[in-house]
Amino acid sequence: MLINAALILALYYFYIMRKLKLIWDFKGPDAEQTAKHHLIHLKEYINSNSVETLASGTELITDRHHICFVALNEADMPAMRDNLKPHRGQLWTP
């Protein structure tokens, strides 16, 4: 019975748990550089707090709007959201 519970839990975490993308928006003429700089601090937080992430980076939305993001499992989201205050979030598909 214990093996079945462990298997179900493992399947939940690896296949069923939602993947989320936390996003910080930066707008204006310096948006690209600000997003890249924010990513440096985001990676420092991830390393110092041993957060399991699926992806992180920056993306161009328009020439004056860039984002910095981190993708992670839903279970890891509350602590990161509360500590780093992202501007928004969405479901993430690789």
C-alpha positions, 0 to 999 in steps of 0.5 A: 500500500505504501508503494502505491501511495508513493507512486501516486505522489510521484506521478502527481509531481512529475505529470499532473502538477501545473507548471507556472511562469512568474513574470516581471514586466519592464517598459521603456527605453531601458527595458531590455537592460533592466530585465537582464539585470533583474534576471541576475538577481532572480538567479541569485535568489534561486541559487541561494534558496535552492528553488527548483526551476524549469526555465528562466530568462528574458523575452522581448514583447515589443521594442519598449517592453521586455519581461524577466521570467521564471518557470516552476512547479506550482508547489514551489510558487507560493514562497517565490511569489510572496518573497519576490512579488512578480507582476503577473503569472500564467500557465507555462508550457515548454 
